[in-house]
Amino acid sequence: MAAYAFRPMSAGDLPTTRRWLETPHVSAWWHDPAEQLELVSGDLGHPDMTQFIVAADGQEFAYLQCYNLLAWDSGFGPQPDGTRGLDQFIGEANMIGCGHGSRFVRAFADQLLASGTPRVVTDPDPMNTQAIHAYERAGFRRDRLVETPDGPALLMMRDQ
């Protein structure tokens, strides 16, 4: 079983993040790589957003962002104070299909919930069955379809 580490992202990670966003398996769901890189880089240092580079046994392979849900108009409806939202992708193609997504998301959500976060939510595209199954394996449950600023999404959540 891999040991996962979550290193805070810095501006020095933007070239790697750009490369990951440009891969077909990421851009299929995150869409325009240039636009996404602008959003990701614009959130560096934002007080309501934390961004991480994820490593498995020392190999960096994924991006994860965790945000204060109340700071964004997510379209998720009322949530408990302190709810955090997660978005992530695996950038390295050779790490897809190995169970890493569900395991590192579970590990990260477990840390949040253990530290007092009442709820963790995520919102995959309803057509992204691979992500939905990974989130279910990470302990998230399907709640409902929601309309977000980015289009329809499946709201999924984990509670304390």
Backbone as a printed PyTorch tensor [residue, N CA C, xyz], in Angstrom:
tensor([[[  0.8530,  -1.1770,   0.0000],
         [  0.0000,   0.0000,   0.0000],
         [  0.8940,   1.2330,   0.0000]],

        [[  0.6170,   2.1530,  -0.8860],
         [  1.4180,   3.3620,  -1.0120],
         [  1.1930,   4.2880,   0.1830]],

        [[  2.2590,   5.0030,   0.5420],
         [  2.1610,   6.0630,   1.5450],
         [  2.0060,   7.3750,   0.7820]],

        [[  0.9620,   8.1290,   1.1040],
         [  0.6670,   9.3660,   0.3830],
         [  1.1300,  10.5760,   1.1810]],

        [[  1.6970,  11.5280,   0.4640],
         [  2.1250,  12.7910,   1.0590],
         [  1.4580,  13.9210,   0.2900]],

        [[  1.0640,  14.9540,   1.0090],
         [  0.3890,  16.1160,   0.4370],
         [  1.2650,  17.3350,   0.7110]],

        [[  1.9980,  17.7460,  -0.3100],
         [  2.9090,  18.8770,  -0.1910],
         [  2.2190,  20.1350,  -0.6960]],

        [[  2.2450,  21.2170,   0.1030],
         [  1.6340,  22.4570,  -0.3900],
         [  2.2400,  22.8650,  -1.7360]],

        [[  1.3690,  23.2140,  -2.6630],
         [  1.7910,  23.6170,  -3.9980],
         [  2.3840,  25.0210,  -3.9560]],

        [[  3.3590,  25.2580,  -4.8220],
         [  3.9660,  26.5850,  -4.9490],
         [  4.0090,  26.9670,  -6.4270]],

        [[  4.4020,  28.1930,  -6.6940],
         [  4.5190,  28.6550,  -8.0800],
         [  5.4970,  27.7890,  -8.8620]],

        [[  6.4770,  27.2150,  -8.1920],
         [  7.4360,  26.3340,  -8.8560],
         [  6.8130,  25.0630,  -9.4020]],

        [[  5.5990,  24.7280,  -8.9510],
         [  4.9050,  23.5310,  -9.4300],
         [  4.0460,  23.7940, -10.6600]],

        [[  3.9320,  25.0570, -11.0730],
         [  3.0470,  25.3760, -12.1980],
         [  3.4690,  24.7190, -13.5170]],

        [[  4.7580,  24.6040, -13.8480],
         [  5.0890,  23.8890, -15.0930],
         [  4.6200,  22.4350, -15.0920]],

        [[  4.7650,  21.7510, -13.9730],
         [  4.2880,  20.3610, -13.8880],
         [  2.7700,  20.3230, -13.9660]],

        [[  2.1210,  21.2440, -13.2720],
         [  0.6580,  21.2920, -13.3030],
         [  0.1660,  21.5690, -14.7150]],

        [[  0.8470,  22.4650, -15.4320],
         [  0.4810,  22.7420, -16.8260],
         [  0.6000,  21.4750, -17.6670]],

        [[  1.7040,  20.7480, -17.5130],
         [  1.9010,  19.5080, -18.2730],
         [  0.7770,  18.5130, -17.9680]],

        [[  0.4230,  18.3980, -16.6990],
         [ -0.6530,  17.4850, -16.3260],
         [ -1.9910,  17.9220, -16.9220]],

        [[ -2.2970,  19.2190, -16.8370],
         [ -3.5580,  19.7180, -17.3810],
         [ -3.6630,  19.5000, -18.8860]],

        [[ -2.5270,  19.4440, -19.5650],
         [ -2.5170,  19.2600, -21.0170],
         [ -2.6390,  17.8050, -21.4430]],

        [[ -2.5860,  16.8640, -20.5140],
         [ -2.7100,  15.4580, -20.8890],
         [ -4.1660,  15.1570, -21.2290]],

        [[ -4.4040,  14.2880, -22.1970],
         [ -5.7920,  13.9990, -22.6130],
         [ -6.6920,  13.4960, -21.4810]],

        [[ -6.1490,  12.6630, -20.5920],
         [ -7.0000,  12.1060, -19.5320],
         [ -7.4110,  13.1650, -18.5090]],

        [[ -6.6590,  14.2610, -18.3720],
         [ -7.0540,  15.3540, -17.4760],
         [ -7.9240,  16.3600, -18.2240]],

        [[ -7.5000,  16.7780, -19.3890],
         [ -8.2610,  17.8110, -20.1150],
         [ -9.6510,  17.3160, -20.5370]],

        [[ -9.8460,  16.0100, -20.5980],
         [-11.1750,  15.4840, -20.9070],
         [-12.2070,  15.9600, -19.8860]],

        [[-11.7840,  16.1570, -18.6320],
         [-12.7130,  16.5500, -17.5680],
         [-12.4590,  17.9590, -17.0480]],

        [[-11.2190,  18.4350, -17.1280],
         [-10.8900,  19.7780, -16.6400],
         [-10.9290,  20.8000, -17.7830]],

        [[-11.0730,  20.3300, -18.9910],
         [-11.2700,  21.1440, -20.1970],
         [-10.0510,  22.0000, -20.5270]],

        [[-10.2370,  23.2510, -20.8950],
         [ -9.1830,  24.1000, -21.4480],
         [ -7.9920,  24.2230, -20.4940]],

        [[ -6.8530,  23.6050, -20.8420],
         [ -5.6860,  23.6290, -19.9440],
         [ -5.2010,  25.0380, -19.6080]],

        [[ -5.1950,  25.9450, -20.5860],
         [ -4.7160,  27.3120, -20.3170],
         [ -5.6310,  28.0200, -19.3210]],

        [[ -6.9270,  27.8630, -19.5060],
         [ -7.8800,  28.4880, -18.5800],
         [ -7.7450,  27.8980, -17.1750]],

        [[ -7.6160,  26.5800, -17.1010],
         [ -7.4890,  25.9300, -15.8000],
         [ -6.1910,  26.3190, -15.0990]],

        [[ -5.0960,  26.4220, -15.8660],
         [ -3.8330,  26.8280, -15.2630],
         [ -3.9410,  28.2450, -14.7020]],

        [[ -4.6410,  29.1120, -15.4110],
         [ -4.8430,  30.4830, -14.9260],
         [ -5.6300,  30.4690, -13.6160]],

        [[ -6.6670,  29.6390, -13.5430],
         [ -7.4530,  29.5430, -12.3140],
         [ -6.6220,  28.9750, -11.1680]],

        [[ -5.8960,  27.8920, -11.4450],
         [ -5.0670,  27.2520, -10.4230],
         [ -3.9930,  28.2210,  -9.9240]],

        [[ -3.3060,  28.8850, -10.8390],
         [ -2.2430,  29.8010, -10.4270],
         [ -2.8240,  31.0110,  -9.7000]],

        [[ -4.0060,  31.4570, -10.0990],
         [ -4.6520,  32.5770,  -9.4280],
         [ -5.0870,  32.2630,  -8.0150]],

        [[ -5.2630,  30.9750,  -7.6990],
         [ -5.6810,  30.5770,  -6.3570],
         [ -4.5040,  30.3380,  -5.4130]],

        [[ -3.2760,  30.3620,  -5.9150],
         [ -2.1140,  30.1970,  -5.0330],
         [ -2.1410,  31.3220,  -4.0000]],

        [[ -2.1040,  30.9620,  -2.7580],
         [ -2.1040,  31.9570,  -1.7010],
         [ -3.4760,  32.4800,  -1.3260]],

        [[ -4.5510,  32.0310,  -2.0030],
         [ -5.9010,  32.4650,  -1.6400],
         [ -6.2140,  31.9300,  -0.2430]],

        [[ -6.7350,  32.7670,   0.6480],
         [ -6.9510,  32.3190,   2.0320],
         [ -7.9870,  31.2010,   2.1850]],

        [[ -8.8600,  31.0280,   1.2150],
         [ -9.8960,  29.9930,   1.3250],
         [ -9.6050,  28.7680,   0.4670]],

        [[ -8.3960,  28.6730,  -0.0820],
         [ -8.0270,  27.5580,  -0.9650],
         [ -6.6420,  27.0500,  -0.5690]],

        [[ -6.5380,  25.7520,  -0.4110],
         [ -5.2250,  25.1370,  -0.2470],
         [ -5.0440,  24.1610,  -1.4010]],

        [[ -3.8460,  24.1540,  -1.9560],
         [ -3.5380,  23.3100,  -3.1060],
         [ -2.3360,  22.4440,  -2.7540]],

        [[ -2.3690,  21.2220,  -3.2360],
         [ -1.3320,  20.2610,  -2.8960],
         [ -0.8650,  19.4970,  -4.1230]],

        [[  0.3890,  19.1080,  -4.0780],
         [  0.9270,  18.1140,  -5.0020],
         [  0.9730,  16.8150,  -4.2030]],

        [[  0.4070,  15.7800,  -4.7720],
         [  0.2850,  14.5020,  -4.0780],
         [  1.3810,  13.5610,  -4.5720]],

        [[  2.0080,  12.8830,  -3.6190],
         [  3.0430,  11.9020,  -3.9500],
         [  2.6610,  10.5550,  -3.3480]],

        [[  3.0210,   9.5000,  -4.0560],
         [  2.8660,   8.1290,  -3.5620],
         [  4.2620,   7.5460,  -3.4550]],

        [[  4.6410,   7.1940,  -2.2400],
         [  5.9820,   6.6540,  -2.0070],
         [  7.0580,   7.5330,  -2.6460]],

        [[  6.8860,   8.8450,  -2.5290],
         [  7.8790,   9.8030,  -3.0160],
         [  7.7160,  10.2370,  -4.4600]],

        [[  6.8540,   9.5930,  -5.2350],
         [  6.6510,   9.9750,  -6.6370],
         [  5.4640,  10.9280,  -6.7380]],

        [[  5.7190,  12.1630,  -7.1640],
         [  4.6390,  13.1350,  -7.3320],
         [  3.8320,  12.7890,  -8.5700]],

        [[  2.5100,  12.7510,  -8.4170],
         [  1.6760,  12.2650,  -9.5250],
         [  0.3180,  12.9340,  -9.6430]],

        [[ -0.0760,  13.7710,  -8.6790],
         [ -1.4460,  14.2900,  -8.6880],
         [ -1.5190,  15.6820,  -8.0800]],

        [[ -2.6290,  16.3390,  -8.3960],
         [ -2.9670,  17.6620,  -7.8730],
         [ -4.2430,  17.5290,  -7.0590]],

        [[ -4.3160,  18.2500,  -5.9330],
         [ -5.5260,  18.2690,  -5.1180],
         [ -5.7260,  19.6880,  -4.6100]],

        [[ -6.9700,  20.1660,  -4.6940],
         [ -7.3020,  21.4540,  -4.0920],
         [ -8.4310,  21.2510,  -3.1010]],

        [[ -8.3320,  21.9790,  -2.0000],
         [ -9.2960,  21.8920,  -0.9130],
         [ -9.7120,  23.3170,  -0.5830]],

        [[-11.0140,  23.5740,  -0.5840],
         [-11.4640,  24.9480,  -0.4240],
         [-12.6080,  25.0640,   0.5700]],

        [[-12.7000,  26.2550,   1.1450],
         [-13.7970,  26.6150,   2.0290],
         [-15.0270,  26.7950,   1.1550]],

        [[-15.9970,  25.9310,   1.3040],
         [-17.1600,  25.9240,   0.4230],
         [-17.9330,  27.2460,   0.4490]],

        [[-17.9540,  27.9000,   1.5950],
         [-18.7230,  29.1420,   1.7070],
         [-18.1040,  30.2890,   0.9030]],

        [[-16.8440,  30.1660,   0.5010],
         [-16.1620,  31.2360,  -0.2320],
         [-16.4650,  31.2040,  -1.7320]],

        [[-17.0630,  30.1290,  -2.2130],
         [-17.3620,  29.9930,  -3.6360],
         [-18.8490,  29.7480,  -3.8420]],

        [[-19.3980,  30.2700,  -4.9260],
         [-20.7800,  30.0000,  -5.2980],
         [-20.7930,  28.6750,  -6.0480]],

        [[-20.9120,  27.6050,  -5.3050],
         [-20.7770,  26.2700,  -5.8750],
         [-22.0800,  25.6910,  -6.4060]],

        [[-23.2010,  26.2290,  -5.9610],
         [-24.4840,  25.6660,  -6.3550],
         [-24.8520,  24.4230,  -5.5660]],

        [[-24.1690,  24.1660,  -4.4370],
         [-24.3970,  22.9480,  -3.6560],
         [-25.5070,  23.0870,  -2.6280]],

        [[-26.0510,  24.2870,  -2.4510],
         [-27.0700,  24.4920,  -1.4350],
         [-26.4520,  24.5920,  -0.0540]],

        [[-27.3010,  24.7400,   0.9690],
         [-26.8000,  24.8950,   2.3400],
         [-25.9750,  23.6830,   2.7710]],

        [[-24.8600,  23.9740,   3.4180],
         [-23.9730,  22.9380,   3.9520],
         [-23.5510,  23.3690,   5.3560]],

        [[-23.1250,  22.4340,   6.2000],
         [-22.6770,  22.8100,   7.5490],
         [-21.4950,  23.7840,   7.4870]],

        [[-21.4510,  24.7200,   8.4390],
         [-20.3010,  25.6170,   8.5340],
         [-19.0260,  24.7920,   8.6320]],

        [[-18.0200,  25.1910,   7.9000],
         [-16.7440,  24.4900,   7.9170],
         [-16.6190,  23.4140,   6.8570]],

        [[-17.6630,  23.2100,   6.0590],
         [-17.5940,  22.2130,   4.9870],
         [-16.4850,  22.5810,   4.0180]],

        [[-15.7240,  21.5790,   3.5830],
         [-14.6430,  21.7810,   2.6230],
         [-14.9780,  21.0290,   1.3370]],

        [[-14.6060,  21.6390,   0.2140],
         [-14.7700,  21.0100,  -1.0830],
         [-13.4260,  20.5090,  -1.5810]],

        [[-13.4450,  19.4220,  -2.3410],
         [-12.2320,  18.8410,  -2.9220],
         [-12.3830,  18.7240,  -4.4260]],

        [[-11.2900,  19.0010,  -5.1300],
         [-11.1530,  18.6840,  -6.5510],
         [ -9.7580,  18.1010,  -6.7100]],

        [[ -9.6080,  17.1820,  -7.6130],
         [ -8.3000,  16.5660,  -7.8040],
         [ -8.2060,  15.9520,  -9.1810]],

        [[ -6.9900,  15.6850,  -9.5920],
         [ -6.7520,  14.8590, -10.7750],
         [ -5.4120,  14.1690, -10.6310]],

        [[ -5.3170,  13.0220, -11.2720],
         [ -4.0450,  12.3030, -11.3780],
         [ -3.4120,  12.7540, -12.6770]],

        [[ -2.2250,  13.3340, -12.5820],
         [ -1.5530,  13.8630, -13.7630],
         [ -0.7220,  12.8420, -14.5140]],

        [[ -0.1440,  11.9130, -13.8040],
         [  0.7290,  10.9200, -14.4250],
         [ -0.1080,   9.7300, -14.8960]],

        [[ -0.1400,   9.5270, -16.2040],
         [ -0.9980,   8.4960, -16.7990],
         [ -0.7140,   7.0990, -16.2510]],

        [[  0.5440,   6.8120, -15.9280],
         [  0.8800,   5.4710, -15.4460],
         [  0.3460,   5.1950, -14.0370]],

        [[ -0.2120,   6.2180, -13.3870],
         [ -0.7610,   6.0410, -12.0380],
         [ -2.2820,   5.8840, -12.0490]],

        [[ -2.8940,   5.9730, -13.2350],
         [ -4.3440,   5.8200, -13.3600],
         [ -4.6960,   4.3350, -13.3860]],

        [[ -5.8190,   4.0020, -12.7940],
         [ -6.2960,   2.6260, -12.8250],
         [ -5.6020,   1.7140, -11.8350]],

        [[ -4.8700,   2.3080, -10.8870],
         [ -4.1300,   1.5260,  -9.8900],
         [ -4.7300,   1.6460,  -8.4860]],

        [[ -5.8300,   2.3890,  -8.3670],
         [ -6.4600,   2.5910,  -7.0640],
         [ -5.9410,   3.7820,  -6.2860]],

        [[ -4.9970,   4.5150,  -6.8530],
         [ -4.4300,   5.6500,  -6.1240],
         [ -5.4540,   6.7460,  -5.8580]],

        [[ -6.3180,   7.0460,  -6.8380],
         [ -7.2760,   8.1370,  -6.6660],
         [ -8.1330,   7.9460,  -5.4340]],

        [[ -8.7640,   6.8070,  -5.3180],
         [ -9.6390,   6.5810,  -4.1630],
         [ -8.8390,   6.5490,  -2.8640]],

        [[ -7.6280,   5.9980,  -2.8930],
         [ -6.8400,   5.8900,  -1.6580],
         [ -6.3270,   7.2490,  -1.1900]],

        [[ -5.8120,   8.0960,  -2.1020],
         [ -5.2980,   9.3720,  -1.5970],
         [ -6.4410,  10.3130,  -1.2390]],

        [[ -7.5670,  10.2410,  -1.9520],
         [ -8.7170,  11.0670,  -1.5770],
         [ -9.2470,  10.6240,  -0.2100]],

        [[ -9.3200,   9.3250,   0.0250],
         [ -9.7680,   8.8290,   1.3370],
         [ -8.8140,   9.3110,   2.4270]],

        [[ -7.5160,   9.1960,   2.1970],
         [ -6.5370,   9.6130,   3.2070],
         [ -6.6820,  11.1030,   3.5230]],

        [[ -6.8430,  11.9250,   2.4930],
         [ -6.9740,  13.3650,   2.7000],
         [ -8.2780,  13.6910,   3.4270]],

        [[ -9.3840,  13.1090,   2.9810],
         [-10.6750,  13.3560,   3.6280],
         [-10.6600,  12.8560,   5.0710]],

        [[-10.0340,  11.7210,   5.3240],
         [ -9.9260,  11.2110,   6.6940],
         [ -9.2360,  12.2380,   7.5860]],

        [[ -8.1610,  12.8620,   7.0820],
         [ -7.4360,  13.8790,   7.8660],
         [ -8.3430,  15.0660,   8.1660]],

        [[ -9.0770,  15.5280,   7.1570],
         [ -9.9830,  16.6630,   7.3640],
         [-11.0390,  16.3460,   8.4180]],

        [[-11.6820,  15.2000,   8.2660],
         [-12.7550,  14.8310,   9.1810],
         [-12.2230,  14.6210,  10.6010]],

        [[-11.0400,  14.0320,  10.7230],
         [-10.4420,  13.8090,  12.0450],
         [-10.0810,  15.1290,  12.7190]],

        [[ -9.8160,  16.1730,  11.9250],
         [ -9.4440,  17.4690,  12.5020],
         [-10.6590,  18.3590,  12.7730]],

        [[-11.8750,  17.8390,  12.5700],
         [-13.0700,  18.5810,  12.9330],
         [-13.8920,  19.1190,  11.7810]],

        [[-13.4510,  18.9310,  10.5440],
         [-14.2640,  19.3470,   9.4010],
         [-15.5510,  18.5230,   9.4230]],

        [[-16.7330,  19.1710,   9.4000],
         [-17.9800,  18.4040,   9.5320],
         [-18.3710,  17.6250,   8.2840]],

        [[-17.9850,  18.1610,   7.1100],
         [-18.3710,  17.5190,   5.8540],
         [-17.3300,  17.8580,   4.7950]],

        [[-17.0920,  16.8780,   3.9160],
         [-16.2320,  17.0730,   2.7500],
         [-17.0760,  16.7310,   1.5320]],

        [[-17.0690,  17.6250,   0.5300],
         [-17.8720,  17.4100,  -0.6680],
         [-16.9910,  17.4580,  -1.9080]],

        [[-17.4990,  16.8430,  -2.9510],
         [-16.8730,  16.9150,  -4.2630],
         [-17.9730,  16.8620,  -5.3070]],

        [[-17.6400,  17.2370,  -6.5300],
         [-18.6970,  17.3650,  -7.5460],
         [-18.2290,  16.9130,  -8.9250]],

        [[-18.0280,  15.6160,  -9.1020],
         [-17.6140,  15.1490, -10.4310],
         [-18.6980,  15.3420, -11.4870]],

        [[-18.2560,  15.4090, -12.7110],
         [-19.1690,  15.4140, -13.8520],
         [-19.9800,  14.1190, -13.7900]],

        [[-21.2970,  14.1830, -13.9570],
         [-22.1140,  12.9620, -13.8740],
         [-21.7230,  11.8890, -14.8890]],

        [[-21.0300,  12.2770, -15.9620],
         [-20.6000,  11.3010, -16.9650],
         [-19.2490,  10.6650, -16.6220]],

        [[-18.5560,  11.1770, -15.6120],
         [-17.2340,  10.6860, -15.2570],
         [-17.3710,   9.5300, -14.2620]],

        [[-17.7900,   8.3970, -14.7870],
         [-18.0640,   7.2430, -13.9240],
         [-16.8120,   6.7510, -13.1990]],

        [[-15.6550,   6.8840, -13.8140],
         [-14.4140,   6.4520, -13.1570],
         [-14.1890,   7.2710, -11.8830]],

        [[-14.3620,   8.5850, -11.9650],
         [-14.1900,   9.4370, -10.7760],
         [-15.2560,   9.1330,  -9.7360]],

        [[-16.4930,   8.9700, -10.1660],
         [-17.5860,   8.6980,  -9.2220],
         [-17.3060,   7.4210,  -8.4450]],

        [[-16.8720,   6.3830,  -9.1290],
         [-16.5660,   5.1160,  -8.4400],
         [-15.3770,   5.2750,  -7.5020]],

        [[-14.3900,   6.0610,  -7.9070],
         [-13.2310,   6.3010,  -7.0300],
         [-13.6720,   7.0280,  -5.7580]],

        [[-14.5350,   8.0310,  -5.9040],
         [-15.0290,   8.7450,  -4.7200],
         [-15.8590,   7.8250,  -3.8290]],

        [[-16.6560,   6.9460,  -4.4250],
         [-17.4100,   5.9880,  -3.6110],
         [-16.4570,   5.0740,  -2.8420]],

        [[-15.4050,   4.6080,  -3.4950],
         [-14.4140,   3.7700,  -2.8040],
         [-13.6950,   4.5560,  -1.7080]],

        [[-13.6570,   5.8930,  -1.8340],
         [-13.0380,   6.7470,  -0.8170],
         [-14.0140,   7.0970,   0.3090]],

        [[-15.2240,   6.5260,   0.2640],
         [-16.1820,   6.7220,   1.3380],
         [-17.2300,   7.7950,   1.0910]],

        [[-17.2170,   8.4220,  -0.0790],
         [-18.2150,   9.4450,  -0.3980],
         [-19.5060,   8.7700,  -0.8440]],

        [[-20.6090,   9.4390,  -0.5530],
         [-21.9070,   8.9350,  -1.0020],
         [-22.5040,   9.9350,  -1.9830]],

        [[-23.2650,   9.4080,  -2.9240],
         [-23.9620,  10.2540,  -3.8900],
         [-25.0890,  10.9820,  -3.1710]],

        [[-25.2070,  12.2880,  -3.4290],
         [-26.2940,  13.0440,  -2.8120],
         [-27.3460,  13.3950,  -3.8580]],

        [[-26.9720,  14.2720,  -4.8240],
         [-27.9460,  14.6670,  -5.8450],
         [-27.2200,  15.3770,  -6.9750]],

        [[-27.9140,  15.5020,  -8.0980],
         [-27.3960,  16.3020,  -9.2020],
         [-27.6060,  17.7700,  -8.8580]],

        [[-26.5720,  18.5770,  -9.1400],
         [-26.6350,  20.0170,  -8.8830],
         [-26.1960,  20.7500, -10.1370]],

        [[-26.6260,  21.9950, -10.2270],
         [-26.1930,  22.8570, -11.3280],
         [-25.1550,  23.8180, -10.7510]],

        [[-23.9210,  23.7140, -11.2550],
         [-22.8330,  24.5570, -10.7830],
         [-22.5020,  25.5910, -11.8620]],

        [[-21.6740,  26.5810, -11.5290],
         [-21.2380,  27.5370, -12.5520],
         [-20.5350,  26.8590, -13.7380]],

        [[-20.0000,  25.6340, -13.5090],
         [-19.3220,  24.8850, -14.5710],
         [-20.2220,  23.8790, -15.2720]],

        [[-21.5120,  23.8430, -14.8990],
         [-22.4310,  22.8970, -15.5090],
         [-22.9290,  21.8840, -14.5020]],

        [[-23.6530,  20.8500, -14.9720],
         [-24.2010,  19.8540, -14.0610],
         [-23.0980,  19.0360, -13.3980]],

        [[-23.3630,  18.6660, -12.1500],
         [-22.3930,  17.8730, -11.3900],
         [-23.1560,  16.9590, -10.4340]],

        [[-22.4890,  15.9000, -10.0210],
         [-23.0410,  14.9960,  -9.0200],
         [-22.4260,  15.3860,  -7.6890]],

        [[-23.2350,  15.9060,  -6.7780],
         [-22.7510,  16.2480,  -5.4550],
         [-22.5480,  14.9620,  -4.6610]],

        [[-21.3360,  14.8140,  -4.1260],
         [-20.9950,  13.6500,  -3.3160],
         [-20.4240,  14.1730,  -2.0090]],

        [[-20.6550,  13.4270,  -0.9080],
         [-20.1950,  13.9350,   0.3820],
         [-19.7950,  12.8190,   1.3410]],

        [[-18.9570,  13.2540,   2.2820],
         [-18.5870,  12.4300,   3.4520],
         [-18.7740,  13.2850,   4.6790]],

        [[-19.3610,  12.7080,   5.7010],
         [-19.5840,  13.4070,   6.9620],
         [-18.7580,  12.7660,   8.0660]],

        [[-18.5970,  13.5580,   9.1500],
         [-17.8670,  13.0490,  10.3220],
         [-18.5460,  11.8320,  10.8850]]])
